[in-house]
């Protein structure tokens, strides 16, 4: 039980770090940009966590998490290219 909570804490910490990077780089993000990025990252992180908890075979975990990350990249690219 404790290990699962550590992974969730790690996911949230990673999301916070990734959302802080545009502040450091000086990108002109609006509040809506941060909310959108936070929702996308949180959804991706929690989806991968669900895969890690429910899927037994390592190969399937890798493929499913890779697919989830691929979808994130595609959505992110579509958002960036539409601006």
C-alpha positions in Angstrom: 0.0 0.0 0.0 2.8 2.4 0.9 4.6 1.8 -2.5 1.4 2.7 -4.4 1.1 6.0 -2.5 4.8 6.8 -3.2 4.1 6.3 -6.9 1.1 8.7 -6.8 3.2 11.2 -4.9 5.9 10.9 -7.5 3.4 11.4 -10.3 2.1 14.6 -8.6 5.6 15.9 -8.0 6.6 15.3 -11.6 3.5 17.1 -12.8 4.3 20.1 -10.6 7.8 20.1 -11.8 6.7 20.0 -15.5 4.2 22.8 -14.9 6.9 24.9 -13.3 9.3 24.6 -16.3 7.4 27.2 -18.5 7.7 29.7 -15.6 11.4 29.2 -15.5 11.8 29.4 -19.3 9.6 32.5 -19.4 6.9 31.2 -21.7 3.8 33.5 -21.9 1.3 30.9 -20.8 -2.1 31.9 -19.6 -4.0 30.4 -16.6 -6.0 28.3 -19.1 -2.7 26.9 -20.6 -1.6 25.7 -17.2 -5.0 24.2 -16.4 -5.1 22.4 -19.7 -1.5 21.1 -19.3 -2.3 20.0 -15.8 -5.3 18.1 -16.8 -3.5 16.3 -19.6 -0.5 15.4 -17.5 -2.7 14.3 -14.5 -4.8 12.2 -16.8 -1.8 10.6 -18.4 -0.1 9.9 -15.1 -3.2 8.4 -13.5 -3.9 6.3 -16.6 -0.3 4.9 -16.5 -0.8 4.3 -12.7 -4.0 2.4 -13.4 -2.1 0.2 -16.0 0.7 -0.4 -13.5 -1.8 -1.6 -10.9 -4.1 -3.7 -13.0 -2.0 -5.2 -15.7 0.1 -8.2 -14.7 2.5 -8.8 -17.6 5.5 -6.4 -18.0 5.3 -6.4 -21.7 1.7 -5.3 -21.7 2.5 -2.6 -19.1 5.2 -1.2 -21.4 3.0 -1.2 -24.5 0.0 0.3 -22.8 2.0 3.1 -21.0 3.8 3.8 -24.3 0.4 4.1 -26.1 -0.9 6.4 -23.4 2.2 8.6 -23.7 1.9 8.6 -27.4 -1.6 9.9 -27.2 -0.4 12.6 -24.9 2.2 13.7 -27.4 -0.3 13.7 -30.2 -2.8 15.8 -28.3 -0.1 18.2 -27.1 1.2 18.5 -30.7 -2.3 19.2 -32.0 -2.8 21.9 -29.4 0.5 23.6 -30.1 0.1 23.5 -33.8 -3.4 25.1 -33.6 -2.0 28.2 -31.9 
